[in-house]
């Protein structure tokens, strides 16, 4: 097996463009009332388990 690997800097450092699907940002739409209902159940389950 080779102990040395040649890496050509011209190939490694060539300019490129990355493209990927869009990432949704600030898409959270739940209200405080909805979250309170959700997390109250979670909290009660955790407290009951102890």
Backbone bond lengths (Angstrom), bond angles and torsions (degrees), N, CA, C in turn:
res aa  C-N    CA-C-N  psi(-1)  N-CA   C-N-CA  omega(-1)  CA-C   N-CA-C  phi
1 X - - - 1.451 - - 1.521 110.07 -
2 X 1.296 115.29 147.51 1.460 121.08 -178.65 1.532 110.74 -73.68
3 X 1.313 115.53 136.40 1.463 121.02 177.76 1.526 111.25 -96.10
4 X 1.322 116.06 -10.91 1.459 120.56 -179.98 1.522 109.05 -126.40
5 X 1.297 115.29 137.19 1.460 120.65 177.15 1.517 107.47 -121.31
6 X 1.322 115.27 124.13 1.456 119.81 179.17 1.528 109.06 -82.42
7 X 1.325 116.48 126.23 1.461 122.28 176.36 1.513 107.56 -117.36
8 X 1.312 115.06 117.61 1.459 120.52 -179.34 1.531 108.80 -82.63
9 X 1.343 118.35 113.99 1.465 120.84 -178.82 1.528 113.22 -60.92
10 X 1.315 117.28 -29.14 1.469 119.99 179.35 1.529 111.24 -66.85
11 X 1.295 116.57 -32.73 1.459 120.25 178.82 1.533 110.41 -80.56
12 X 1.314 116.33 -43.25 1.462 121.11 -177.29 1.528 111.84 -67.73
13 X 1.323 117.74 -36.21 1.468 122.01 -174.99 1.525 114.44 -98.62
14 X 1.322 117.39 12.49 1.465 118.47 -178.59 1.535 110.52 -69.11
15 X 1.308 117.82 146.22 1.472 121.16 -179.91 1.532 111.34 -65.60
16 X 1.298 115.42 138.48 1.455 121.71 178.25 1.525 109.29 -143.72
17 X 1.307 115.39 172.10 1.456 121.17 176.47 1.519 108.71 -128.01
18 X 1.311 115.69 129.67 1.455 120.51 174.91 1.516 108.62 -94.01
19 X 1.310 115.68 137.12 1.464 118.99 175.43 1.522 108.38 -131.78
20 X 1.312 115.68 140.03 1.450 121.48 -179.15 1.518 108.32 -153.44
21 X 1.325 117.02 165.03 1.466 119.40 -179.22 1.530 111.69 -62.42
22 X 1.282 115.55 158.27 1.462 119.68 179.82 1.530 110.43 -65.77
23 X 1.313 115.35 150.60 1.459 121.97 -179.24 1.525 108.04 -111.78
24 X 1.333 117.88 119.40 1.457 119.42 179.93 1.533 111.16 -68.29
25 X 1.308 115.83 133.41 1.458 122.07 -179.95 1.524 108.16 -127.09
26 X 1.318 116.72 138.78 1.467 122.72 178.99 1.530 112.19 56.49
27 X 1.318 115.92 45.54 1.460 120.73 -178.14 1.529 112.68 -100.99
28 X 1.308 116.60 5.62 1.458 121.73 -176.80 1.524 109.41 -72.42
29 X 1.331 117.09 124.33 1.459 120.35 -174.00 1.533 114.54 -122.80
30 X 1.324 118.50 5.00 1.467 119.67 -178.87 1.524 111.02 -75.34
31 X 1.337 114.59 149.57 1.461 120.40 177.85 1.531 109.46 -88.82
32 X 1.326 115.83 168.35 1.462 121.02 177.59 1.531 109.50 -63.36
33 X 1.307 116.84 -37.85 1.463 121.14 179.72 1.535 111.02 -61.86
34 X 1.332 116.89 -43.31 1.466 120.63 178.08 1.531 111.38 -64.38
35 X 1.317 116.40 -42.28 1.465 120.37 179.82 1.522 111.53 -68.05
36 X 1.313 116.71 -37.29 1.466 120.29 179.09 1.524 109.85 -61.28
37 X 1.322 116.53 -42.83 1.458 120.99 178.74 1.536 110.12 -62.02
38 X 1.304 116.88 -44.04 1.463 122.22 -178.63 1.528 111.55 -65.22
39 X 1.317 117.72 -48.93 1.452 120.80 -174.76 1.524 113.33 -79.62
40 X 1.318 118.00 -20.89 1.461 119.98 174.83 1.522 109.25 -65.14
41 X 1.327 117.19 -42.79 1.466 120.66 177.63 1.524 110.70 -63.35
42 X 1.300 116.93 -43.60 1.463 121.32 179.75 1.518 110.38 -61.80
43 X 1.309 116.83 -46.31 1.472 121.60 179.90 1.527 110.81 -60.42
44 X 1.315 116.69 -46.02 1.468 120.26 -178.42 1.526 111.67 -63.59
45 X 1.325 117.01 -37.99 1.464 120.38 177.48 1.529 110.66 -64.62
46 X 1.322 117.13 -39.52 1.464 120.76 -179.59 1.524 111.09 -68.83
47 X 1.320 117.13 -41.91 1.462 121.01 -179.04 1.529 109.63 -68.28
48 X 1.312 116.93 -39.58 1.458 121.46 -179.65 1.533 110.94 -65.95
49 X 1.325 117.46 -33.77 1.465 121.78 -178.24 1.522 111.98 -69.32
50 X 1.319 117.25 -24.08 1.472 120.81 -177.22 1.458 111.25 -83.25
